[in-house]
Amino acid sequence: MVQDFLEERKRMVTHQLRVRGISDRRILEAFESIPRHLFVPADEREWSYEDHPLPIGFYQTISQPYIVAYMTQLLDLIGTERVLEVGTGSGYQAAILAEVVKTVFTIEIIEGLAQKARDRLANLGYRNVHVRVGDGYKGWPEHAPFDAIMVTASAGKIPQPLLNQLAEGGRLIMPVGSSRHSQELTLVTKKDGRFQTSILAQVIFVRMTGEVEGKGRPDP
């Protein structure tokens, strides 16, 4: 019999998310229902629901469950939003968002990851997620503005094209910093045409690649 890891998902929600302040019912239900083990390589599957990131190939990772939940909750979503995700990776964050909002547009610069995520999400029945291969620095202007933007890779600063594509009243969450070893999880809210910025936590994410690399080199 194929293991469904249901008990592991329940424990993850109880011991990693609820106790750390994740309270949005829709987010908690998404974590309990989505088979995270299908978003990691087979040889990493037994650790799918542990409290740490895991490698997914191409020198990329799937973030620890709490960080995925925390960033999702910070977007303060009500369910009607169109959300842009930069850095599709395995597709897990896109699946979580798809359970919470109306439409998800997600961009991945690594073609191999993007294709795997597209197939995985389709096989799981997600019809409200649109996957694109491309440079997330530029966003997805054809579908802008977005009610929320989530960037799951770090850079020295927030790309201006993403700020330009944020709707009035919208929120953008992204790890920002020049060091590879520590960044600041930054929340930007657009209000009356102005951007209000808050720094929320110290985090470690993989770096953005593509055009952003020419916008200020990171520390080694």
C-alpha positions as CSV (number, residue, x, y, z in Angstrom):
1,M,0.0,0.0,0.0
2,V,1.3,3.5,-0.9
3,Q,1.9,5.5,2.2
4,D,-0.1,8.8,2.4
5,F,1.6,10.3,5.4
6,L,-1.7,11.7,6.7
7,E,-0.6,11.3,10.4
8,E,2.7,13.0,9.6
9,R,0.8,16.0,8.0
10,K,-1.4,16.3,11.1
11,R,1.6,16.3,13.4
12,M,3.3,18.9,11.2
13,V,0.3,21.2,11.5
14,T,0.0,20.7,15.2
15,H,3.6,20.8,16.3
16,Q,5.2,23.1,13.7
17,L,2.5,25.5,12.6
18,R,-0.2,26.0,15.3
19,V,2.3,26.4,18.1
20,R,4.2,29.1,16.2
21,G,1.2,31.2,15.6
22,I,-0.1,30.0,12.2
23,S,-3.8,30.5,12.8
24,D,-5.5,30.9,9.4
25,R,-7.8,28.0,9.1
26,R,-7.5,27.8,5.3
27,I,-3.7,27.6,5.5
28,L,-3.7,24.9,8.1
29,E,-6.2,22.9,6.1
30,A,-4.1,23.3,3.0
31,F,-1.0,21.9,4.9
32,E,-3.0,19.0,6.2
33,S,-4.4,18.1,2.8
34,I,-1.5,18.6,0.4
35,P,0.9,15.6,0.1
36,R,4.2,17.4,0.6
37,H,6.1,14.1,0.1
38,L,5.1,14.2,-3.6
39,F,7.0,17.5,-4.0
40,V,10.4,16.1,-2.9
41,P,12.7,13.5,-4.5
42,A,11.9,9.9,-3.6
43,D,15.1,9.5,-1.6
44,E,14.1,12.5,0.6
45,R,10.5,11.4,1.1
46,E,10.8,10.0,4.6
47,W,11.8,13.5,5.8
48,S,9.0,15.3,3.9
49,Y,7.2,16.5,7.0
50,E,10.3,17.4,9.2
51,D,10.9,21.0,10.3
52,H,13.7,21.9,7.8
53,P,14.2,22.5,4.1
54,L,15.0,19.7,1.7
55,P,17.0,19.6,-1.6
56,I,14.9,19.2,-4.8
57,G,17.7,19.2,-7.3
58,F,19.3,22.0,-9.4
59,Y,20.9,23.3,-6.2
60,Q,17.5,24.4,-5.0
61,T,15.4,23.6,-1.9
62,I,11.8,23.2,-0.7
63,S,11.5,25.6,2.3
64,Q,10.7,24.3,5.8
65,P,6.9,24.0,6.3
66,Y,6.8,26.8,8.9
67,I,8.4,29.3,6.6
68,V,6.0,28.5,3.8
69,A,3.1,28.9,6.2
70,Y,4.4,32.1,7.8
71,M,5.0,33.8,4.5
72,T,1.6,32.8,3.2
73,Q,-0.1,34.1,6.4
74,L,1.7,37.4,6.2
75,L,0.1,38.1,2.8
76,D,-3.2,38.4,4.7
77,L,-5.2,36.7,2.0
78,I,-9.0,36.6,1.9
79,G,-9.5,34.2,-1.0
80,T,-10.3,36.4,-4.0
81,E,-6.7,37.4,-4.9
82,R,-4.5,36.9,-7.9
83,V,-1.1,36.1,-6.6
84,L,2.3,36.1,-8.3
85,E,5.0,33.7,-7.0
86,V,8.6,34.2,-8.1
87,G,10.5,31.0,-7.7
88,T,8.2,28.0,-8.3
89,G,10.8,25.4,-7.2
90,S,9.0,22.2,-6.4
91,G,5.5,23.8,-6.8
92,Y,4.6,23.2,-3.1
93,Q,4.2,26.9,-2.2
94,A,2.1,27.4,-5.3
95,A,-0.2,24.5,-4.2
96,I,-0.6,26.0,-0.8
97,L,-1.5,29.4,-2.3
98,A,-3.9,27.7,-4.8
99,E,-5.9,26.3,-1.9
100,V,-6.3,29.8,-0.4
101,V,-6.7,32.2,-3.3
102,K,-8.5,32.4,-6.7
103,T,-5.5,32.3,-9.1
104,V,-1.7,31.8,-8.8
105,F,0.8,32.8,-11.4
106,T,4.2,31.3,-10.7
107,I,7.6,31.8,-12.5
108,E,10.6,29.6,-12.4
109,I,13.9,30.4,-14.2
110,I,15.1,26.7,-14.2
111,E,13.2,25.0,-17.0
112,G,13.6,21.5,-15.5
113,L,12.1,22.5,-12.2
114,A,9.3,24.4,-13.9
115,Q,8.2,21.5,-16.0
116,K,8.3,19.1,-13.1
117,A,6.2,21.5,-11.0
118,R,3.7,22.1,-13.8
119,D,3.2,18.3,-14.3
120,R,3.0,17.7,-10.5
121,L,0.4,20.4,-10.0
122,A,-1.7,19.3,-13.0
123,N,-1.6,15.7,-11.7
124,L,-2.9,16.9,-8.3
125,G,-5.8,18.6,-10.0
126,Y,-4.8,22.3,-9.7
127,R,-6.4,24.3,-12.5
128,N,-5.9,27.7,-10.9
129,V,-2.1,27.7,-11.1
130,H,-0.3,29.0,-14.1
131,V,3.4,28.1,-14.4
132,R,5.9,30.0,-16.6
133,V,9.5,29.5,-17.4
134,G,11.3,32.8,-17.1
135,D,13.2,35.4,-15.1
136,G,11.2,36.3,-12.1
137,Y,13.0,39.7,-11.8
138,K,10.7,41.0,-14.5
139,G,7.5,39.6,-13.0
140,W,4.6,38.7,-15.3
141,P,3.4,42.1,-16.6
142,E,0.7,40.6,-18.9
143,H,-1.3,39.5,-15.8
144,A,-0.5,42.5,-13.5
145,P,-1.5,44.0,-11.2
146,F,-1.3,41.4,-8.5
147,D,-3.0,41.5,-5.2
148,A,0.0,39.8,-3.6
149,I,3.5,38.9,-4.6
150,M,5.7,36.2,-2.9
151,V,9.3,35.9,-3.8
152,T,10.9,32.7,-2.6
153,A,14.5,33.5,-3.4
154,S,16.7,36.3,-2.0
155,A,18.3,39.4,-3.6
156,G,20.1,42.5,-2.5
157,K,16.9,44.6,-3.1
158,I,13.4,44.1,-4.2
159,P,13.2,44.2,-8.0
160,Q,11.4,47.4,-9.2
161,P,9.4,45.6,-11.8
162,L,7.7,43.6,-9.0
163,L,6.9,46.7,-7.1
164,N,5.4,48.2,-10.3
165,Q,3.1,45.1,-10.6
166,L,1.7,45.3,-7.1
167,A,-1.9,46.4,-6.9
168,E,-3.0,49.2,-4.6
169,G,-3.5,47.7,-1.2
170,G,-1.4,44.7,-2.1
171,R,1.4,43.0,-0.2
172,L,4.8,41.7,-1.3
173,I,6.9,39.4,0.8
174,M,10.5,38.6,0.0
175,P,13.9,37.8,1.7
176,V,16.2,40.8,1.1
177,G,19.9,41.0,1.7
178,S,23.3,40.8,0.0
179,S,24.7,37.9,2.0
180,R,24.1,34.3,1.1
181,H,24.1,33.4,4.7
182,S,21.3,35.6,6.2
183,Q,18.6,37.8,4.8
184,E,15.8,39.9,6.2
185,L,12.3,38.7,5.5
186,T,10.7,41.9,4.2
187,L,7.0,42.8,3.8
188,V,6.0,45.7,1.5
189,T,2.4,47.1,1.5
190,K,1.3,49.5,-1.2
191,K,-1.0,52.2,0.2
192,D,-2.1,55.4,-1.6
193,G,0.6,54.7,-4.2
194,R,3.4,54.5,-1.6
195,F,5.3,51.5,-0.3
196,Q,5.5,50.8,3.4
197,T,8.2,48.3,4.4
198,S,8.5,46.1,7.5
199,I,11.4,43.8,8.4
200,L,10.0,40.7,10.1
201,A,12.7,38.0,10.6
202,Q,16.1,36.8,9.7
203,V,16.0,34.0,7.1
204,I,18.2,32.0,4.7
205,F,17.0,31.5,1.2
206,V,18.7,30.5,-2.1
207,R,19.7,33.4,-4.3
208,M,17.7,34.8,-7.2
209,T,19.4,34.3,-10.5
210,G,19.0,36.0,-13.9
211,E,18.9,39.7,-14.5
212,V,19.0,40.5,-10.7
213,E,22.6,39.2,-10.6
214,G,23.6,42.3,-12.5
215,K,21.9,44.6,-10.0
216,G,24.5,44.4,-7.3
217,R,26.7,41.3,-6.6
218,P,26.1,39.3,-3.5
219,D,28.7,38.6,-0.9
220,P,30.6,35.3,-1.3
